[in-house]
Amino acid sequence: MDTILYFYKKRRLARPETEPVGLKAYLLIRIGLDVEEGRWFDKRLEESPAGGQTGKIAESAGAAAGAGAVQGKGKVRESGGDRTVPHMPRSPWKAFRQRRMERKRRQEEQIQQYARQQEESRRLAARAQMLEEVEASMERLASEVAELAGDMDRCSCVYEDNIRKALAGAGLYGRDSGWRAQEESDRESRGDIRYGEDDPGRGQRIPKEIRQTGQMQTDCGERAADIGLPGLWQKHFPLKEFHDYTNQFWVEQLFRRATLPHFIILGTAEGIFPIIEAYAARMKSLRWILTEAEYDQDLADFVEDFYTEYGLAIELELLEDVAALKRLRLFCKEAVNMVDFTGEAYMAAQAVPEGSIWLDMFSVEEKKRRILARDKKVAYISMKELWKIAQKRCNCPVLP
């Protein structure tokens, strides 16, 4: 049985909260996490030893050393841009006192340097201890998930955006969720994507060696400190992210929420034809908007056969490219079911009438925020929303 691991943000948790939900065709495991960038529940990771506070300490130490180096009463004026050395005291007693002050200054610098080294050692030890505790918590979560799922090889991860940013890191899972997602997923499975190289428009990917469990060190060394949460997460959850939103099974799950008689389809997906036919009896109108690249002979034949079979003419609207689709103003007289296969976050949805239902097939959270921020009442539905509210089909009996 395929398993969906749905990671979502839940505040004020002391540890990960798992909830298995059996949904017949697949197993859904909801996992609540209270994490953000650089923080795992109540454990906040500090900056790496190479930067931040350490650099400031070194800078202040250098300033103090410079100040000590210019101590002394007698100095000559600078001329012509060349700095001359201080006047040598004429009295032997003054020379002796100056040498004693210089030795005292060097001793103080050595004491300060030793104190800084001790402080840095304590900081590194505390960070290493924190990393060990975070990794132990992740390991317990992975064991719990493996026990619930049974077969980890058939697990796919679904992240809320803020969880992905904190745990997956920029680039590895930060891909477009739309029509390019499935193609890129296929390229990755074939080995066409080489991690560790720049992918234009998608950011720097995490190096391949970090993704391999056996090559990542998580002891008190600097390598673990530099990897941080994304590296630790990939060690214990080296799972693919779910991208198969356009599979016929998942499309059917959302189509069930289309309760209005008027439909607008944006884009297309494989296996969409039988789903449209299943809802033909409930349709009063169907407007299909897609790019010229998505229009082919199979779609043209379906449109013709659909009118012959069901007596409903599909209103086709072909656009030049995706940019034109994003600029499209969706003017409608009545509330409609917006079936969205574009995966675009910035769609012009201002003209959609109140009472409409927006079915976002790729679960783009930015699109959800933009739609719900409008004054008009438009229902937004996606698979992430359904997974968030899914209920167990049955509860285990409580034994006496």
C-alpha positions as CSV (number, residue, x, y, z in Angstrom):
1,M,0.0,0.0,0.0
2,D,1.3,3.4,-0.9
3,T,1.8,5.8,2.0
4,I,1.6,9.6,2.0
5,L,3.6,11.3,4.8
6,Y,2.0,14.8,5.3
7,F,4.2,17.1,7.3
8,Y,2.4,20.2,8.5
9,K,3.1,23.0,11.0
10,K,1.6,22.7,14.5
11,R,2.7,25.1,17.1
12,R,3.4,24.5,20.8
13,L,4.4,20.9,20.3
14,A,7.2,19.4,22.4
15,R,7.8,16.5,20.0
16,P,6.6,15.3,16.6
17,E,2.9,14.2,16.6
18,T,2.0,11.4,14.2
19,E,-1.5,10.3,13.2
20,P,-2.1,7.4,10.8
21,V,-5.3,7.7,8.7
22,G,-6.4,4.7,6.7
23,L,-8.0,5.7,3.4
24,K,-8.5,2.2,1.8
25,A,-6.4,2.8,-1.4
26,Y,-3.5,4.4,0.5
27,L,-2.3,5.2,4.0
28,L,-2.0,8.8,5.1
29,I,0.2,9.6,8.0
30,R,-0.1,13.2,9.3
31,I,2.9,14.4,11.1
32,G,2.8,17.7,13.1
33,L,6.0,19.5,13.6
34,D,6.9,22.8,15.4
35,V,10.0,23.7,13.4
36,E,11.4,26.6,11.4
37,E,14.7,27.4,9.8
38,G,17.5,26.6,12.3
39,R,15.0,25.4,15.0
40,W,13.8,21.9,15.8
41,F,11.0,22.3,18.4
42,D,12.7,23.9,21.5
43,K,16.3,23.5,20.1
44,R,17.6,26.4,18.1
45,L,20.9,25.7,16.3
46,E,23.5,28.5,16.5
47,E,25.5,29.8,13.6
48,S,28.4,27.8,12.3
49,P,31.8,28.4,14.0
50,A,33.2,30.2,11.0
51,G,30.9,33.2,11.2
52,G,28.6,35.2,13.4
53,Q,29.7,35.8,17.0
54,T,33.2,34.3,16.5
55,G,34.0,36.8,13.8
56,K,32.9,39.7,16.0
57,I,35.1,38.4,18.8
58,A,38.1,38.2,16.5
59,E,37.4,41.7,15.2
60,S,37.2,43.2,18.7
61,A,40.4,41.3,19.7
62,G,42.2,42.8,16.8
63,A,41.0,46.3,17.7
64,A,42.2,45.8,21.3
65,A,45.6,44.6,20.1
66,G,45.9,47.6,17.9
67,A,45.0,49.9,20.7
68,G,47.6,48.3,23.0
69,A,50.3,48.6,20.3
70,V,50.0,52.4,20.2
71,Q,50.2,52.8,24.0
72,G,52.9,55.1,25.2
73,K,53.3,58.8,25.8
74,G,55.8,59.9,23.2
75,K,54.8,60.0,19.5
76,V,56.1,62.1,16.7
77,R,53.8,63.7,14.2
78,E,53.2,62.1,10.8
79,S,54.4,63.9,7.7
80,G,54.3,63.1,4.0
81,G,52.1,60.1,4.7
82,D,54.9,58.1,6.3
83,R,54.5,57.1,9.9
84,T,57.6,57.3,12.1
85,V,58.3,55.2,15.2
86,P,57.7,56.6,18.7
87,H,60.5,58.6,20.4
88,M,62.8,56.4,22.5
89,P,62.8,57.6,26.1
90,R,66.0,59.2,27.1
91,S,65.9,57.9,30.7
92,P,66.9,54.3,31.4
93,W,64.1,54.1,34.0
94,K,61.5,55.1,31.4
95,A,62.8,52.4,29.0
96,F,62.6,49.8,31.8
97,R,59.0,50.8,32.6
98,Q,58.0,50.7,29.0
99,R,59.3,47.2,28.5
100,R,57.5,46.1,31.6
101,M,54.2,47.5,30.3
102,E,54.7,45.8,27.0
103,R,55.2,42.4,28.8
104,K,52.1,43.0,30.8
105,R,50.1,43.8,27.7
106,R,51.2,40.6,26.0
107,Q,50.3,38.6,29.0
108,E,46.8,40.1,29.1
109,E,46.4,39.3,25.4
110,Q,47.4,35.7,26.0
111,I,44.9,35.4,28.8
112,Q,42.1,36.9,26.6
113,Q,43.0,34.6,23.8
114,Y,42.9,31.5,26.1
115,A,39.5,32.7,27.4
116,R,38.2,33.0,23.9
117,Q,39.4,29.6,23.0
118,Q,37.7,28.1,26.1
119,E,34.5,29.9,25.2
120,E,34.6,28.6,21.6
121,S,35.2,25.1,22.8
122,R,32.2,25.2,25.2
123,R,30.1,26.6,22.4
124,L,31.1,23.9,20.0
125,A,30.5,21.2,22.6
126,A,27.0,22.6,23.3
127,R,26.2,22.8,19.6
128,A,27.4,19.2,19.1
129,Q,25.2,18.0,22.1
130,M,22.2,19.9,20.6
131,L,22.8,18.3,17.2
132,E,22.9,14.8,18.8
133,E,19.6,15.5,20.6
134,V,18.0,16.7,17.3
135,E,19.3,13.7,15.4
136,A,18.0,11.3,18.1
137,S,14.6,12.9,17.9
138,M,14.5,12.6,14.1
139,E,15.7,9.0,14.4
140,R,12.8,8.2,16.8
141,L,10.4,9.8,14.4
142,A,11.7,7.8,11.5
143,S,11.4,4.6,13.5
144,E,7.8,5.4,14.4
145,V,6.9,6.2,10.8
146,A,8.6,3.0,9.6
147,E,6.6,1.0,12.0
148,L,3.3,2.6,10.9
149,A,4.1,2.5,7.1
150,G,5.7,-0.9,7.0
151,D,7.4,-0.4,3.6
152,M,9.3,2.9,3.6
153,D,10.2,2.4,-0.1
154,R,6.5,3.2,-1.0
155,C,6.4,6.4,1.1
156,S,6.2,9.8,-0.4
157,C,6.5,13.1,1.5
158,V,4.2,16.1,1.2
159,Y,5.4,19.3,3.0
160,E,3.7,22.5,3.9
161,D,5.8,25.3,2.4
162,N,7.2,26.5,5.8
163,I,8.1,22.9,6.8
164,R,9.8,22.3,3.4
165,K,11.9,25.5,3.8
166,A,13.1,24.5,7.3
167,L,13.8,20.8,6.7
168,A,14.3,20.2,2.9
169,G,16.4,23.3,2.4
170,A,16.3,25.7,-0.6
171,G,16.6,23.9,-4.0
172,L,16.1,20.2,-3.2
173,Y,12.3,20.3,-2.9
174,G,11.7,23.9,-3.9
175,R,10.5,23.1,-7.4
176,D,7.6,24.2,-9.5
177,S,4.5,22.2,-8.6
178,G,2.9,22.7,-12.0
179,W,3.3,21.1,-15.4
180,R,7.2,20.9,-15.1
181,A,7.1,19.0,-11.8
182,Q,6.2,15.6,-13.2
183,E,8.8,16.0,-16.0
184,E,11.5,16.9,-13.5
185,S,10.6,14.0,-11.3
186,D,10.9,11.6,-14.2
187,R,14.3,13.1,-15.1
188,E,15.5,12.6,-11.5
189,S,14.4,8.9,-11.5
190,R,16.3,8.4,-14.8
191,G,19.4,10.1,-13.3
192,D,19.4,13.1,-15.6
193,I,19.5,15.5,-12.6
194,R,22.9,15.7,-11.1
195,Y,22.7,17.1,-7.5
196,G,25.4,19.5,-6.6
197,E,25.1,21.5,-9.8
198,D,23.3,24.8,-10.4
199,D,19.8,24.4,-11.9
200,P,18.9,27.7,-13.4
201,G,15.8,29.2,-11.8
202,R,15.6,26.6,-9.0
203,G,18.6,27.5,-6.7
204,Q,21.6,25.5,-5.6
205,R,20.8,21.9,-4.9
206,I,22.1,20.0,-1.9
207,P,25.2,18.0,-2.9
208,K,24.6,14.4,-3.7
209,E,27.0,13.1,-1.0
210,I,24.9,14.8,1.7
211,R,21.8,12.9,0.5
212,Q,23.5,9.5,1.0
213,T,23.0,8.2,4.5
214,G,26.3,6.4,4.9
215,Q,28.4,9.4,4.0
216,M,27.1,12.0,6.4
217,Q,28.8,12.5,9.7
218,T,26.8,13.9,12.6
219,D,29.3,13.9,15.4
220,C,30.8,17.0,17.0
221,G,32.8,17.8,13.8
222,E,32.3,20.9,11.7
223,R,30.7,18.9,8.8
224,A,27.6,18.2,10.9
225,A,27.5,21.8,12.1
226,D,27.6,23.1,8.6
227,I,24.9,20.7,7.3
228,G,22.3,21.7,9.9
229,L,18.7,20.6,9.9
230,P,18.4,19.8,6.1
231,G,21.3,17.5,6.2
232,L,20.1,15.7,9.3
233,W,16.6,15.4,7.9
234,Q,17.9,13.9,4.6
235,K,19.8,11.3,6.6
236,H,16.7,9.9,8.3
237,F,14.1,10.8,5.7
238,P,15.8,10.2,2.3
239,L,12.4,9.9,0.6
240,K,11.1,11.4,-2.6
241,E,8.5,14.2,-2.5
242,F,5.1,13.5,-3.8
243,H,4.5,15.0,-7.3
244,D,2.0,12.7,-8.9
245,Y,-1.0,15.1,-8.4
246,T,-2.2,14.6,-12.0
247,N,-2.6,10.9,-11.6
248,Q,-6.2,9.9,-12.4
249,F,-6.9,8.7,-8.9
250,W,-6.0,12.0,-7.3
251,V,-7.8,14.1,-9.9
252,E,-10.9,12.1,-9.2
253,Q,-10.6,12.9,-5.5
254,L,-10.8,16.6,-6.2
255,F,-13.4,16.4,-9.0
256,R,-15.8,15.0,-6.4
257,R,-15.8,18.5,-4.8
258,A,-17.1,20.1,-8.0
259,T,-20.7,20.6,-7.0
260,L,-21.6,23.4,-9.4
261,P,-23.1,22.9,-12.9
262,H,-20.6,25.2,-14.7
263,F,-17.0,24.2,-15.3
264,I,-13.8,25.9,-16.4
265,I,-10.7,23.8,-16.9
266,L,-7.3,25.4,-17.0
267,G,-4.6,23.3,-18.6
268,T,-4.9,19.5,-19.0
269,A,-3.6,16.2,-17.6
270,E,-3.3,12.7,-18.6
271,G,-6.4,10.6,-17.9
272,I,-8.7,13.7,-17.7
273,F,-11.1,12.5,-20.5
274,P,-12.9,9.7,-18.7
275,I,-13.3,12.0,-15.6
276,I,-15.0,14.7,-17.7
277,E,-17.3,12.1,-19.2
278,A,-18.3,10.8,-15.7
279,Y,-19.5,14.3,-14.8
280,A,-21.0,15.2,-18.2
281,A,-24.6,14.6,-17.0
282,R,-24.1,17.4,-14.3
283,M,-22.6,19.9,-16.6
284,K,-24.5,22.9,-18.0
285,S,-21.4,24.4,-19.6
286,L,-17.7,23.6,-20.0
287,R,-15.0,26.1,-21.0
288,W,-11.6,24.7,-21.5
289,I,-8.6,27.0,-21.5
290,L,-5.1,25.7,-22.4
291,T,-2.0,26.6,-24.4
292,E,-1.4,25.8,-28.0
293,A,1.3,23.3,-27.0
294,E,-1.2,21.3,-24.9
295,Y,-3.7,21.1,-27.7
296,D,-3.3,17.9,-29.9
297,Q,-5.4,15.7,-32.1
298,D,-6.5,13.5,-29.3
299,L,-8.0,16.4,-27.5
300,A,-9.6,17.7,-30.7
301,D,-11.2,14.3,-31.2
302,F,-12.5,14.2,-27.6
303,V,-14.1,17.6,-28.0
304,E,-15.9,16.4,-31.1
305,D,-17.0,13.1,-29.7
306,F,-18.1,14.7,-26.4
307,Y,-20.6,16.9,-28.3
308,T,-21.9,13.9,-30.3
309,E,-22.3,11.7,-27.2
310,Y,-23.6,14.2,-24.6
311,G,-24.9,17.1,-26.6
312,L,-22.7,19.7,-24.8
313,A,-20.4,21.8,-26.8
314,I,-17.0,22.4,-25.1
315,E,-15.9,26.0,-25.5
316,L,-12.2,25.8,-26.3
317,E,-9.8,28.8,-25.8
318,L,-6.2,28.4,-27.0
319,L,-3.5,30.7,-25.6
320,E,-0.1,31.3,-27.0
321,D,1.9,30.3,-24.0
322,V,1.9,30.0,-20.2
323,A,2.5,33.7,-19.7
324,A,-0.7,34.5,-21.6
325,L,-2.5,32.0,-19.3
326,K,-1.2,33.9,-16.2
327,R,-2.5,37.2,-17.6
328,L,-5.9,35.8,-18.5
329,R,-8.9,37.5,-16.8
330,L,-11.5,34.8,-15.9
331,F,-14.7,36.7,-16.3
332,C,-17.8,34.6,-15.4
333,K,-21.4,35.5,-15.0
334,E,-22.2,32.7,-12.6
335,A,-20.3,30.7,-10.0
336,V,-18.1,28.0,-11.5
337,N,-15.9,25.1,-10.7
338,M,-12.3,26.2,-11.6
339,V,-10.4,23.0,-12.3
340,D,-6.8,24.2,-12.3
341,F,-4.0,22.1,-13.7
342,T,-1.5,25.0,-14.3
343,G,0.4,24.8,-11.0
344,E,0.9,28.6,-11.3
345,A,0.8,30.6,-8.1
346,Y,0.0,34.0,-9.6
347,M,-3.2,33.5,-11.5
348,A,-5.5,36.5,-12.2
349,A,-8.5,35.3,-10.1
350,Q,-10.1,38.7,-9.3
351,A,-13.0,38.3,-11.8
352,V,-14.1,34.9,-10.5
353,P,-17.6,35.4,-9.0
354,E,-18.4,34.6,-5.4
355,G,-19.5,31.1,-4.6
356,S,-17.1,29.6,-7.0
357,I,-15.0,26.5,-6.2
358,W,-11.3,26.5,-7.1
359,L,-9.9,23.0,-7.4
360,D,-6.1,23.4,-7.3
361,M,-4.8,20.1,-8.6
362,F,-1.1,20.9,-7.6
363,S,-1.8,22.3,-4.1
364,V,0.1,25.5,-4.6
365,E,0.0,27.2,-1.2
366,E,0.8,30.7,-2.5
367,K,-2.2,30.4,-4.8
368,K,-4.4,29.5,-1.8
369,R,-3.2,32.6,0.1
370,R,-3.9,34.9,-2.8
371,I,-7.4,33.5,-3.4
372,L,-8.4,33.5,0.2
373,A,-7.1,37.0,0.7
374,R,-9.7,38.4,-1.6
375,D,-12.9,39.9,-0.3
376,K,-15.0,37.6,-2.5
377,K,-16.0,34.2,-1.0
378,V,-14.3,31.6,-3.2
379,A,-13.8,28.1,-1.8
380,Y,-10.3,26.8,-2.3
381,I,-9.8,23.0,-2.3
382,S,-6.6,21.0,-2.9
383,M,-5.3,17.6,-1.9
384,K,-3.3,19.2,0.9
385,E,-6.5,20.6,2.3
386,L,-8.2,17.2,2.0
387,W,-5.2,15.5,3.7
388,K,-5.3,18.0,6.5
389,I,-9.0,17.3,7.4
390,A,-9.2,13.6,6.5
391,Q,-10.8,11.5,9.2
392,K,-10.1,7.9,10.2
393,R,-12.6,5.5,8.7
394,C,-12.8,3.6,11.9
395,N,-11.4,3.7,15.4
396,C,-9.9,0.7,17.1
397,P,-12.2,-0.6,19.9
398,V,-11.2,0.2,23.4
399,L,-10.6,-3.1,25.3
400,P,-11.6,-3.4,28.9
